[in-house]
Structure formats: structure tokens, C-alpha cells
Amino acid sequence: MSQPEGSGTRPIVAVSQYAPAHGTVAANLALSLVKIDEAARRGASIVILPECCTTGLVFPDRSQLLAIAETIDGPSVRAWREIAMRLNIYLIAGMAERDGEQLYNTAVIAAPGGAVSRYRKAHVFGREKSLFDLGDQLACIDTPWGRMGLAVCYDLWFPEVTRALAASGATLVASPSNWSVPPRQSQDAPNAAPMAMHLAMAAACSNEITIACADRTGEEGGVDFLGQSFIVGPNGRLLVGPAGASSDDCLVAEWPDSALTRTMVQSHMDTRRDDLYRSEVVTLGTGGNRAQ
């Protein structure tokens, strides 16, 4: 386990990596509480758990997942709220959320003061399309150290998400994840860094933000999950990680002060041309002729 480096004046962020068991909600909740306590003992003020960490993710049909999914005021969220208050932390944990007959892939945010909020995943990948309804808004939460945005796993594939969060003032993006081998990434390279790492590094650098990704490990329904959780800083470099591909781990790093970073060098965010991005994109004609 890597120790955080820094001045000690900024909060510690923890990403907890492990393998939830398929379909066993009570056991998974109990395991999550152990992992949260472990992160808090290492000094974390912000703890991020994997996506769908109470149920698992791979189900043959929606009805099976709907039968065990919990509401936002169910036992798991109540327990997370209690432990966040007791440990004085911000907790971000992934769950399958039932809302009537709707089913969402949700990141729950439990604050130390007892407030509970949620972000519903906006982009669903592959097999998830038959399971989950789509969230319809992006979300941030204000903390004593700055604004934190939320993105669940596949959301990071869309640069519009991190740009919108950064433009709204977020300097940290918390991402509960369940990475498997995506299209166009060879399964013949099992030790290669997940594509999510490259995407997160690019997004962190171009938006001058920190991105913290908590992935899961293990196998479920024939799907192998990649592990390799990490935290990347606003310069696009890894602050900690990646974790191993199959090991339980708790990685911790300081949440850097992005405002300080932006005053030290030319800021990408300050150099943006909103006047162009909001205008019509023109199609440049060639006149039907080859360039000479």
C-alpha cells in the first residue's frame, strides 16, 4: 500500500479495490464497511468504493437485479450514512438503486454531517443497457476542500463529462468503476493498463483536475474485471497506483490544490475559447478537387 505524499494540509482520498460477491447484498455491505474503516484508519477524509459494490454487475436479466436492488433509503445507504458520520468522512459508493420500477447504476454520496445524495450513471456500457435506466444530469458536491464531481466507470469515456464537471468548478472527480476489457483493447494484453487509465490521465491533464478511480477485481458471469485502481493528479500523472490486477488494495493520496497548479503555469481552463465551442462548426469544402 502506498502512503500519501504532500504537505498534510490537504485531505486524503482513498480508493478501495476488492471483489464484491455476486448477488449477496448483506455480505457485500458488511465487506464495504470493513473497507471503509480500513481507509479511514489510513487517514482518508474521502473514501471511494467500486461500482455496484452491494450486488455485483453481471446479471442475465433486469428482473434478477431489480429483485435485490435497494432504494436510496434502504439498509445499505443507512449503514453508509452512519459510518460516514461516525468516521467523519465523505463516502462515495456504487449501488444498484431501485426507484419504483426504474433501476439505476448509482453513486451514493454520504457526507459526514449526515446528508445523503446520489448521482445516476449517465452512460451505460454493453450488457448494462438491458439492466439500467439512464441518469439525466451530471452532479457535483461541495466539500470543505473544493467541489467534487461524480462519474461512474463508462462515464469517463466521454470527455464532455469531465469537461462539464471541471467547468462547473470541480477539482476532484470520484469514479466508482467496474472495468472489463473494452472494445478495441486487445484481450491478449492482460497486463496492459486499462483504457480508463489513459482516458483519466488525459482528462485530468486537460481539465487540471484530480480523478480517483476505485475499480473492482475478480470474475463474475464470465466477465473478468481488471482492478488497477489509481488516482491521477491535475498534471495528468499518477499520484498513486495502479493497484494490482487481482489484489485487494487501498490506495491513498492527497487531493492536490488545482487552484495552485493553475497559477503556477498557463492554465488550460483559462485558455479555453468558449466563444468558439458554442458556435456552429463549419464544414470546410474542398471544391471537389484534390490538393495539388
Contacts in CASP RR format, 6 or more apart in sequence:
PFRMAT RR
TARGET T0000
AUTHOR 0000-0000-0000
METHOD contacts of the structure
MODEL  1
MSQPEGSGTRPIVAVSQYAPAHGTVAANLALSLVKIDEAARRGASIVILP
ECCTTGLVFPDRSQLLAIAETIDGPSVRAWREIAMRLNIYLIAGMAERDG
EQLYNTAVIAAPGGAVSRYRKAHVFGREKSLFDLGDQLACIDTPWGRMGL
AVCYDLWFPEVTRALAASGATLVASPSNWSVPPRQSQDAPNAAPMAMHLA
MAAACSNEITIACADRTGEEGGVDFLGQSFIVGPNGRLLVGPAGASSDDC
LVAEWPDSALTRTMVQSHMDTRRDDLYRSEVVTLGTGGNRAQ
1 42 0 8 1.000
1 249 0 8 1.000
1 250 0 8 1.000
1 251 0 8 1.000
1 252 0 8 1.000
2 240 0 8 1.000
2 241 0 8 1.000
2 251 0 8 1.000
2 252 0 8 1.000
2 253 0 8 1.000
3 252 0 8 1.000
4 12 0 8 1.000
4 240 0 8 1.000
4 252 0 8 1.000
4 253 0 8 1.000
4 254 0 8 1.000
5 253 0 8 1.000
5 254 0 8 1.000
6 254 0 8 1.000
7 254 0 8 1.000
8 254 0 8 1.000
10 145 0 8 1.000
10 254 0 8 1.000
10 255 0 8 1.000
10 256 0 8 1.000
10 257 0 8 1.000
11 44 0 8 1.000
11 45 0 8 1.000
11 46 0 8 1.000
11 143 0 8 1.000
11 144 0 8 1.000
11 145 0 8 1.000
11 254 0 8 1.000
11 255 0 8 1.000
12 42 0 8 1.000
12 43 0 8 1.000
12 44 0 8 1.000
12 45 0 8 1.000
12 46 0 8 1.000
12 252 0 8 1.000
12 253 0 8 1.000
12 254 0 8 1.000
12 255 0 8 1.000
13 44 0 8 1.000
13 45 0 8 1.000
13 46 0 8 1.000
13 48 0 8 1.000
13 172 0 8 1.000
13 174 0 8 1.000
13 210 0 8 1.000
13 212 0 8 1.000
13 231 0 8 1.000
13 252 0 8 1.000
13 253 0 8 1.000
13 254 0 8 1.000
13 255 0 8 1.000
14 39 0 8 1.000
14 42 0 8 1.000
14 43 0 8 1.000
14 44 0 8 1.000
14 46 0 8 1.000
14 47 0 8 1.000
14 48 0 8 1.000
14 250 0 8 1.000
14 251 0 8 1.000
14 252 0 8 1.000
15 48 0 8 1.000
15 212 0 8 1.000
15 213 0 8 1.000
15 214 0 8 1.000
15 215 0 8 1.000
15 229 0 8 1.000
15 230 0 8 1.000
15 231 0 8 1.000
15 243 0 8 1.000
15 250 0 8 1.000
15 251 0 8 1.000
16 35 0 8 1.000
16 36 0 8 1.000
16 38 0 8 1.000
16 39 0 8 1.000
16 47 0 8 1.000
16 48 0 8 1.000
16 49 0 8 1.000
16 50 0 8 1.000
16 214 0 8 1.000
16 229 0 8 1.000
16 249 0 8 1.000
16 250 0 8 1.000
17 50 0 8 1.000
17 214 0 8 1.000
17 215 0 8 1.000
17 216 0 8 1.000
17 217 0 8 1.000
17 227 0 8 1.000
17 229 0 8 1.000
17 243 0 8 1.000
17 244 0 8 1.000
17 247 0 8 1.000
17 248 0 8 1.000
17 249 0 8 1.000
17 250 0 8 1.000
17 251 0 8 1.000
18 31 0 8 1.000
18 35 0 8 1.000
18 50 0 8 1.000
18 216 0 8 1.000
18 217 0 8 1.000
18 248 0 8 1.000
18 249 0 8 1.000
19 216 0 8 1.000
19 217 0 8 1.000
19 218 0 8 1.000
19 225 0 8 1.000
19 248 0 8 1.000
20 28 0 8 1.000
20 31 0 8 1.000
20 32 0 8 1.000
20 50 0 8 1.000
20 52 0 8 1.000
20 53 0 8 1.000
20 54 0 8 1.000
20 55 0 8 1.000
20 56 0 8 1.000
20 216 0 8 1.000
21 27 0 8 1.000
21 28 0 8 1.000
21 31 0 8 1.000
21 56 0 8 1.000
22 55 0 8 1.000
22 56 0 8 1.000
22 58 0 8 1.000
22 220 0 8 1.000
22 221 0 8 1.000
23 55 0 8 1.000
23 56 0 8 1.000
23 68 0 8 1.000
25 54 0 8 1.000
25 55 0 8 1.000
25 68 0 8 1.000
25 70 0 8 1.000
25 76 0 8 1.000
28 53 0 8 1.000
28 54 0 8 1.000
28 55 0 8 1.000
28 56 0 8 1.000
29 54 0 8 1.000
29 75 0 8 1.000
29 76 0 8 1.000
29 79 0 8 1.000
32 49 0 8 1.000
32 53 0 8 1.000
32 54 0 8 1.000
32 76 0 8 1.000
32 80 0 8 1.000
32 93 0 8 1.000
33 79 0 8 1.000
33 83 0 8 1.000
35 49 0 8 1.000
35 250 0 8 1.000
36 47 0 8 1.000
36 49 0 8 1.000
36 80 0 8 1.000
36 83 0 8 1.000
36 87 0 8 1.000
36 89 0 8 1.000
36 91 0 8 1.000
37 83 0 8 1.000
37 87 0 8 1.000
38 250 0 8 1.000
39 47 0 8 1.000
39 89 0 8 1.000
39 250 0 8 1.000
39 252 0 8 1.000
40 47 0 8 1.000
40 87 0 8 1.000
40 89 0 8 1.000
42 250 0 8 1.000
42 252 0 8 1.000
43 252 0 8 1.000
44 89 0 8 1.000
44 252 0 8 1.000
45 88 0 8 1.000
45 89 0 8 1.000
45 90 0 8 1.000
45 145 0 8 1.000
46 89 0 8 1.000
46 90 0 8 1.000
46 91 0 8 1.000
46 92 0 8 1.000
46 143 0 8 1.000
46 148 0 8 1.000
46 172 0 8 1.000
46 174 0 8 1.000
46 212 0 8 1.000
46 255 0 8 1.000
47 89 0 8 1.000
47 90 0 8 1.000
47 91 0 8 1.000
47 92 0 8 1.000
48 92 0 8 1.000
48 93 0 8 1.000
48 174 0 8 1.000
48 175 0 8 1.000
48 176 0 8 1.000
48 212 0 8 1.000
48 213 0 8 1.000
48 214 0 8 1.000
49 91 0 8 1.000
49 92 0 8 1.000
49 93 0 8 1.000
49 94 0 8 1.000
49 176 0 8 1.000
49 214 0 8 1.000
50 94 0 8 1.000
50 176 0 8 1.000
50 177 0 8 1.000
50 178 0 8 1.000
50 214 0 8 1.000
50 215 0 8 1.000
50 216 0 8 1.000
51 57 0 8 1.000
51 94 0 8 1.000
51 105 0 8 1.000
51 107 0 8 1.000
51 121 0 8 1.000
51 152 0 8 1.000
51 153 0 8 1.000
51 176 0 8 1.000
51 177 0 8 1.000
51 178 0 8 1.000
51 216 0 8 1.000
52 94 0 8 1.000
52 95 0 8 1.000
52 96 0 8 1.000
52 105 0 8 1.000
52 176 0 8 1.000
52 178 0 8 1.000
53 93 0 8 1.000
53 94 0 8 1.000
53 95 0 8 1.000
53 176 0 8 1.000
53 216 0 8 1.000
54 70 0 8 1.000
54 76 0 8 1.000
54 93 0 8 1.000
54 94 0 8 1.000
54 95 0 8 1.000
54 96 0 8 1.000
55 65 0 8 1.000
55 68 0 8 1.000
55 69 0 8 1.000
55 95 0 8 1.000
55 96 0 8 1.000
56 96 0 8 1.000
56 178 0 8 1.000
56 220 0 8 1.000
57 128 0 8 1.000
57 178 0 8 1.000
57 220 0 8 1.000
57 223 0 8 1.000
58 127 0 8 1.000
58 220 0 8 1.000
58 221 0 8 1.000
58 222 0 8 1.000
58 223 0 8 1.000
59 65 0 8 1.000
59 131 0 8 1.000
61 130 0 8 1.000
62 103 0 8 1.000
62 130 0 8 1.000
62 131 0 8 1.000
65 96 0 8 1.000
65 103 0 8 1.000
65 131 0 8 1.000
66 98 0 8 1.000
66 101 0 8 1.000
66 103 0 8 1.000
68 96 0 8 1.000
69 95 0 8 1.000
69 96 0 8 1.000
69 97 0 8 1.000
69 98 0 8 1.000
69 103 0 8 1.000
70 76 0 8 1.000
70 77 0 8 1.000
70 95 0 8 1.000
70 96 0 8 1.000
70 97 0 8 1.000
70 98 0 8 1.000
71 77 0 8 1.000
71 97 0 8 1.000
71 98 0 8 1.000
71 99 0 8 1.000
72 97 0 8 1.000
72 99 0 8 1.000
72 106 0 8 1.000
72 108 0 8 1.000
72 116 0 8 1.000
72 118 0 8 1.000
76 93 0 8 1.000
76 95 0 8 1.000
76 108 0 8 1.000
77 95 0 8 1.000
77 108 0 8 1.000
77 110 0 8 1.000
77 116 0 8 1.000
80 91 0 8 1.000
80 93 0 8 1.000
80 108 0 8 1.000
80 110 0 8 1.000
80 116 0 8 1.000
81 110 0 8 1.000
81 114 0 8 1.000
81 116 0 8 1.000
83 89 0 8 1.000
83 91 0 8 1.000
83 110 0 8 1.000
84 90 0 8 1.000
84 91 0 8 1.000
84 110 0 8 1.000
84 111 0 8 1.000
84 112 0 8 1.000
84 113 0 8 1.000
84 114 0 8 1.000
85 110 0 8 1.000
85 112 0 8 1.000
85 113 0 8 1.000
85 114 0 8 1.000
87 112 0 8 1.000
88 112 0 8 1.000
89 112 0 8 1.000
90 109 0 8 1.000
90 110 0 8 1.000
90 111 0 8 1.000
90 112 0 8 1.000
90 141 0 8 1.000
90 143 0 8 1.000
90 148 0 8 1.000
91 108 0 8 1.000
91 109 0 8 1.000
91 110 0 8 1.000
92 107 0 8 1.000
92 108 0 8 1.000
92 109 0 8 1.000
92 150 0 8 1.000
92 174 0 8 1.000
92 176 0 8 1.000
93 107 0 8 1.000
93 108 0 8 1.000
93 110 0 8 1.000
93 176 0 8 1.000
94 105 0 8 1.000
94 106 0 8 1.000
94 107 0 8 1.000
94 108 0 8 1.000
94 152 0 8 1.000
94 176 0 8 1.000
95 106 0 8 1.000
95 108 0 8 1.000
96 103 0 8 1.000
96 104 0 8 1.000
96 105 0 8 1.000
96 106 0 8 1.000
96 132 0 8 1.000
97 103 0 8 1.000
97 104 0 8 1.000
97 105 0 8 1.000
97 106 0 8 1.000
97 108 0 8 1.000
97 118 0 8 1.000
97 120 0 8 1.000
102 133 0 8 1.000
103 131 0 8 1.000
103 132 0 8 1.000
103 133 0 8 1.000
104 120 0 8 1.000
104 121 0 8 1.000
104 132 0 8 1.000
104 133 0 8 1.000
104 135 0 8 1.000
105 120 0 8 1.000
105 121 0 8 1.000
105 124 0 8 1.000
105 128 0 8 1.000
105 131 0 8 1.000
105 132 0 8 1.000
105 152 0 8 1.000
106 118 0 8 1.000
106 119 0 8 1.000
106 120 0 8 1.000
106 121 0 8 1.000
106 152 0 8 1.000
107 118 0 8 1.000
107 119 0 8 1.000
107 120 0 8 1.000
107 121 0 8 1.000
107 150 0 8 1.000
107 152 0 8 1.000
107 174 0 8 1.000
107 176 0 8 1.000
108 116 0 8 1.000
108 117 0 8 1.000
108 118 0 8 1.000
109 116 0 8 1.000
109 117 0 8 1.000
109 118 0 8 1.000
109 119 0 8 1.000
109 141 0 8 1.000
109 150 0 8 1.000
110 116 0 8 1.000
111 117 0 8 1.000
111 141 0 8 1.000
117 139 0 8 1.000
117 141 0 8 1.000
118 139 0 8 1.000
119 138 0 8 1.000
119 139 0 8 1.000
119 149 0 8 1.000
119 150 0 8 1.000
119 152 0 8 1.000
120 133 0 8 1.000
120 134 0 8 1.000
120 135 0 8 1.000
120 136 0 8 1.000
120 137 0 8 1.000
121 132 0 8 1.000
121 134 0 8 1.000
121 135 0 8 1.000
121 152 0 8 1.000
121 153 0 8 1.000
121 154 0 8 1.000
121 155 0 8 1.000
122 134 0 8 1.000
122 135 0 8 1.000
122 136 0 8 1.000
122 137 0 8 1.000
122 138 0 8 1.000
122 155 0 8 1.000
122 161 0 8 1.000
123 134 0 8 1.000
123 154 0 8 1.000
123 155 0 8 1.000
123 157 0 8 1.000
123 158 0 8 1.000
123 161 0 8 1.000
124 131 0 8 1.000
124 132 0 8 1.000
124 134 0 8 1.000
124 154 0 8 1.000
125 153 0 8 1.000
125 154 0 8 1.000
125 157 0 8 1.000
125 182 0 8 1.000
128 154 0 8 1.000
138 149 0 8 1.000
138 150 0 8 1.000
138 161 0 8 1.000
138 164 0 8 1.000
138 165 0 8 1.000
138 168 0 8 1.000
139 149 0 8 1.000
139 150 0 8 1.000
140 147 0 8 1.000
140 148 0 8 1.000
140 149 0 8 1.000
140 150 0 8 1.000
140 165 0 8 1.000
140 168 0 8 1.000
140 169 0 8 1.000
140 170 0 8 1.000
141 147 0 8 1.000
141 148 0 8 1.000
141 149 0 8 1.000
141 150 0 8 1.000
142 148 0 8 1.000
145 255 0 8 1.000
146 171 0 8 1.000
146 172 0 8 1.000
147 168 0 8 1.000
147 169 0 8 1.000
147 170 0 8 1.000
147 171 0 8 1.000
147 172 0 8 1.000
148 170 0 8 1.000
148 171 0 8 1.000
148 172 0 8 1.000
148 173 0 8 1.000
148 174 0 8 1.000
149 165 0 8 1.000
149 170 0 8 1.000
149 172 0 8 1.000
149 173 0 8 1.000
149 174 0 8 1.000
150 165 0 8 1.000
150 173 0 8 1.000
150 174 0 8 1.000
150 175 0 8 1.000
151 161 0 8 1.000
151 162 0 8 1.000
151 165 0 8 1.000
151 173 0 8 1.000
151 174 0 8 1.000
151 175 0 8 1.000
151 211 0 8 1.000
152 175 0 8 1.000
152 176 0 8 1.000
152 177 0 8 1.000
153 175 0 8 1.000
153 176 0 8 1.000
153 177 0 8 1.000
153 178 0 8 1.000
153 179 0 8 1.000
153 196 0 8 1.000
155 161 0 8 1.000
155 175 0 8 1.000
156 162 0 8 1.000
156 175 0 8 1.000
156 177 0 8 1.000
156 196 0 8 1.000
156 199 0 8 1.000
156 200 0 8 1.000
156 203 0 8 1.000
156 211 0 8 1.000
156 213 0 8 1.000
157 182 0 8 1.000
157 196 0 8 1.000
157 199 0 8 1.000
159 202 0 8 1.000
159 203 0 8 1.000
159 206 0 8 1.000
162 173 0 8 1.000
162 203 0 8 1.000
162 204 0 8 1.000
162 207 0 8 1.000
162 209 0 8 1.000
162 211 0 8 1.000
163 203 0 8 1.000
163 206 0 8 1.000
163 207 0 8 1.000
165 173 0 8 1.000
165 207 0 8 1.000
165 209 0 8 1.000
166 207 0 8 1.000
166 208 0 8 1.000
166 209 0 8 1.000
166 269 0 8 1.000
167 269 0 8 1.000
170 209 0 8 1.000
171 208 0 8 1.000
171 209 0 8 1.000
171 210 0 8 1.000
171 234 0 8 1.000
171 255 0 8 1.000
171 257 0 8 1.000
171 258 0 8 1.000
171 259 0 8 1.000
172 209 0 8 1.000
172 210 0 8 1.000
172 211 0 8 1.000
172 212 0 8 1.000
172 255 0 8 1.000
173 203 0 8 1.000
173 209 0 8 1.000
173 210 0 8 1.000
173 211 0 8 1.000
173 212 0 8 1.000
174 212 0 8 1.000
174 214 0 8 1.000
175 200 0 8 1.000
175 211 0 8 1.000
175 212 0 8 1.000
175 213 0 8 1.000
175 214 0 8 1.000
176 214 0 8 1.000
177 196 0 8 1.000
177 213 0 8 1.000
177 214 0 8 1.000
177 215 0 8 1.000
177 216 0 8 1.000
177 229 0 8 1.000
178 215 0 8 1.000
178 216 0 8 1.000
178 225 0 8 1.000
179 194 0 8 1.000
179 196 0 8 1.000
179 215 0 8 1.000
179 225 0 8 1.000
179 226 0 8 1.000
179 227 0 8 1.000
179 228 0 8 1.000
180 223 0 8 1.000
180 224 0 8 1.000
180 225 0 8 1.000
180 226 0 8 1.000
181 187 0 8 1.000
181 224 0 8 1.000
181 226 0 8 1.000
182 195 0 8 1.000
184 195 0 8 1.000
185 192 0 8 1.000
185 194 0 8 1.000
185 195 0 8 1.000
186 192 0 8 1.000
190 245 0 8 1.000
191 245 0 8 1.000
193 228 0 8 1.000
193 242 0 8 1.000
194 215 0 8 1.000
194 226 0 8 1.000
194 227 0 8 1.000
194 228 0 8 1.000
194 242 0 8 1.000
196 213 0 8 1.000
196 215 0 8 1.000
197 213 0 8 1.000
197 228 0 8 1.000
197 230 0 8 1.000
197 232 0 8 1.000
197 242 0 8 1.000
200 211 0 8 1.000
200 213 0 8 1.000
200 230 0 8 1.000
200 232 0 8 1.000
201 232 0 8 1.000
201 236 0 8 1.000
201 237 0 8 1.000
201 238 0 8 1.000
202 236 0 8 1.000
203 209 0 8 1.000
203 211 0 8 1.000
204 210 0 8 1.000
204 211 0 8 1.000
204 232 0 8 1.000
204 233 0 8 1.000
204 234 0 8 1.000
204 235 0 8 1.000
204 236 0 8 1.000
205 234 0 8 1.000
205 235 0 8 1.000
205 236 0 8 1.000
205 268 0 8 1.000
206 268 0 8 1.000
207 234 0 8 1.000
207 268 0 8 1.000
207 269 0 8 1.000
208 234 0 8 1.000
208 258 0 8 1.000
208 261 0 8 1.000
208 262 0 8 1.000
208 267 0 8 1.000
208 268 0 8 1.000
208 269 0 8 1.000
209 233 0 8 1.000
209 234 0 8 1.000
209 258 0 8 1.000
210 231 0 8 1.000
210 232 0 8 1.000
210 233 0 8 1.000
210 234 0 8 1.000
210 239 0 8 1.000
210 255 0 8 1.000
210 256 0 8 1.000
210 258 0 8 1.000
211 231 0 8 1.000
211 232 0 8 1.000
211 233 0 8 1.000
212 230 0 8 1.000
212 231 0 8 1.000
212 232 0 8 1.000
212 253 0 8 1.000
213 229 0 8 1.000
213 230 0 8 1.000
213 231 0 8 1.000
214 229 0 8 1.000
215 225 0 8 1.000
215 226 0 8 1.000
215 227 0 8 1.000
215 228 0 8 1.000
215 229 0 8 1.000
215 243 0 8 1.000
216 225 0 8 1.000
216 227 0 8 1.000
217 225 0 8 1.000
217 226 0 8 1.000
217 227 0 8 1.000
217 244 0 8 1.000
217 245 0 8 1.000
217 246 0 8 1.000
217 247 0 8 1.000
217 248 0 8 1.000
218 224 0 8 1.000
218 225 0 8 1.000
218 246 0 8 1.000
219 225 0 8 1.000
226 245 0 8 1.000
227 242 0 8 1.000
227 243 0 8 1.000
227 244 0 8 1.000
227 245 0 8 1.000
227 246 0 8 1.000
228 241 0 8 1.000
228 242 0 8 1.000
228 243 0 8 1.000
228 244 0 8 1.000
228 245 0 8 1.000
229 241 0 8 1.000
229 242 0 8 1.000
229 243 0 8 1.000
229 249 0 8 1.000
229 251 0 8 1.000
230 238 0 8 1.000
230 239 0 8 1.000
230 240 0 8 1.000
230 241 0 8 1.000
230 242 0 8 1.000
230 243 0 8 1.000
230 251 0 8 1.000
231 238 0 8 1.000
231 239 0 8 1.000
231 240 0 8 1.000
231 241 0 8 1.000
231 251 0 8 1.000
231 253 0 8 1.000
232 238 0 8 1.000
232 239 0 8 1.000
233 239 0 8 1.000
233 256 0 8 1.000
234 256 0 8 1.000
234 258 0 8 1.000
234 261 0 8 1.000
235 261 0 8 1.000
239 253 0 8 1.000
239 254 0 8 1.000
239 256 0 8 1.000
240 251 0 8 1.000
240 252 0 8 1.000
240 253 0 8 1.000
241 251 0 8 1.000
243 249 0 8 1.000
243 251 0 8 1.000
262 269 0 8 1.000
262 270 0 8 1.000
END
